[in-house]
């Protein structure tokens, strides 16, 4: 090949590279207004981490994740020694959770909960859902951003649902479980005091929402969850204490 032909090929290659660079620059300039990533964003969801009052699903999920980190009452479950759980606590300890427990319920025979019954979510949607003891998320927003095929467990209150409750011993709680596929379910309870013990029972869950009663009949921390189709639900925590007579002065554990 002659020297002049080599120079010609080299110049042609340079022109092609220059043209490609110009085209890429124009593309980036034209799309920058619509794909700028937020300061706390990522490439999957540019607005992730930017919390606002709008109902944008990404922003709502970010807020929900922040609320998951909200503190719960500071009972020293994970410190060594002590028997704080055997104390009697004043009404003030339970007052933030009174909508979630009642004094009677469906008897539980040889298991952990009463037999699950079909629950019509369209007739009794909660106003808000609560993770731990943090700020609530409107149910309409939760419904829009949480996958519908996950197994979920909640404590049903008069108007809201929660995944953490402090209740007096002997009271009853109404649980709501969402099991999209239904079928045989394993229901588990771990009870923590100075030691830990566990229980396991099987139930038949209806597809969709189920309701059942749980009797907080033992002082301690009760951790509840279920498994359907090899998929575990979230854990619901119920801290159960004895209630002191009205007018008595007992320690009240506040939010951390």
N, C-alpha and C positions, 0 to 999 in steps of 0.2 A: 504494500500500500504506500502511495506517495505521501510525502510529508504534508503537502497542502490538503490532502483528503483527511488526514488525522486532525489537522487544525479545524477543518470544517465540522467534523463530527463532534469535536470538543465544544465548539461554539454552540452547536445545536443543543447539546445536553445542558449547557448553562442556561440557554433561553427557556428550555422546558422547566428547569428548576425554578427560575425566576417567576414564570407564569403560575406555577403551582403555589408558590409562596404568596403571591398577590391574591389568588383565589381564596386561600385559607384565611388571610387577613380580612378580606371582605366578609366572609361568613361569620367570623368571630365578632366583627364590629356590628353586623346586622342583628345578631342574636343576643348581644350583651344585655339589652334592656329587659329581656324576658327570662334570663337564666342566671342572673347574679345570685350568688349564694349568700345567705345571711351570715352574720358574724358568728352565729352559733349553729350553722347549718351543716348539712352533709350533702353528698351528691345524690343520694336516694331521695331525700326530702329537704329541699333548700331552706324551708322555714322551720325545720325541727329545732326546738330549743328556744324559739321566740314566743314567749307566752303573752297572750292578749285576751281580751274578753270576747273575741269573735268565735264563731263556731267552726272555724276551719279545722278539719280533722287532724292535720299534723300538729297544729298548735294545741288542740285539745288533748292529744295524746301526750304531748310534752308536759302540759299542766298536770295530767293524771299521774305521770311518772314522778313529778315533784311531790305530789300529795302522798304517794306511796312512802316517801321518806319522812312524813310528818311523825312527830313523837307520839307515843302512847303513855299513859300514866306510868310513873317511875316505880313500879314494884320491883324489888330486888330479887327477881327469880334466878338470876344467874350469878349471884354472889355466894360465897361459901358461908355455911352456918346460918343461924337465925331461924325463927319460925314465924315470920311476919304474917304468913298466910293463915295461921291459926288464930290471929287476933280477930276481934269484932270491930267492924268499921261503921262509921256514922252514915247517915242517909246521904250526906253530901258526896260521899264516894260514889254512890250509885246514881245520883240524880241526872248526870248527863246521858244515862242509858235507859231511863225508865220506860221509854216507848218500845223497848225490845224484849221485855220480859213480863210475864203475868204469873198469877198465883196458882193456876191450874192448867191442865192440858190433857191430851190423849194418852192414856196409859201405855207404857213401854213394857212389853212382855218378852223377857229373855233376850234383849238386844240393846242397842244404843239409842235408837230413835223409833218412833212409831212408824207403821207401814206407810211408805210414800203414797200420796194421793195426787192425782192430776191437778195442776194449778194453771188457771187461765190468766196468763200475764196481761192480756188485753183488757181485763176487767179490773186489775189492781196493780197498775204500774207504780213503782215508787217515785217520789219526787226527786230524791237524790240518792246516790250510793256513796258509801264512805269506806276508805281504805285505812286501816288502823284507826286512829282517832284524829285524823287530819281533816282538812277542808273537804267538803263534799263536791262531787261532780254531778251535774244534772243528768238524770237518767237518759233523757233524749240524746245527750251528747255521748254518754257512755255507750248507748245502743248503736250509735252511728260509727264508732271507732273501734269497738272491740269485736274480734271475729265471732261469728255466731255459732261456730262449730267447736267451741271450747267447753269443757265441763267447768261450771261455776257453782260455788256454794256461798250462800249469804244467810245472815240473820235478818228476818223480816220484822220491821217495826210498824208502828201505826201509819207512818207516811214515808219512811226511808228504809234503806237496807244498809247493812254494815258487815264488815268482816272482823270486827273486834267489839267485845262487850264486857263490861264488868257487871255482875249480877249477884244478888244475895243467894245464899244456898237455899235450895228447896223450890226455886222458881222454875218456870217453864219458858222455853224460847221456841219460836216458830222458825224453822229453817226452810230455805228455798234453794232447790238444786236444779240447775239447768243441765240436762243430759241430752244433747241433740239426737243421739241415735237410740237412747234407751237401752233396756236389756238388763241382764244380771249385773249387780253392782256390789263391790266390796266397800263397806263403810268402816272407817278406822277412827279410834279415839285414843289419844295419849293423854294421860293424866300426870301432872307434875306437882309434887309437894316437896318433902325432903328427899323423896325417891321418885321414880317414874314407874308407871304401869301402863299397859296398853290393852285395848279391846278390839275385837274384830267381829263383824256380823255381815251377812249377805242379805240383799234386798232386790226386789224387782223394780227398776225405775221405768216410768213411762217416758216415751220420747218427748223431749221438750222440758217444760218446767214441772217440778214436783214440789210438794210441800209435806213437811213432817215435823213432829214435835220432839224436842230434846229437853230432858229433865236435868237441871243443874243440881244434882242431889248430893254432890261431894265437894268439899272445899278443895281448891287447887286450881291449877291452870289446865284447861281442857283444850286440846288441839284436835280439830275435827277435819276430815277430808274423805272423799270417796274416789273410787276408780271404776270407770265404765269403758269397755272396749280398749283396755290397756292404757287409757288416758287418765291421769290423775287430775283432780280439781285443785283449786287453791286451798289453803288451810284457813279455817275460821278459828279464832282464839276467843275463849270465854274464860275470863278470870272470875272465879267464884269465891266469895268470902262470906263469913257470918256477918249479919247486920246487928249492930248494937242497938239497945233500946233507945227510943226517942229521948232526946235531951242529954244523952251521955256525950262526953268529950273523948274522942279517940283520934288517933292520927289520920290525917287526910293526905293522901299522896296526890300531888298536883302534877300538871304537865311539865315535862323537862324543858 
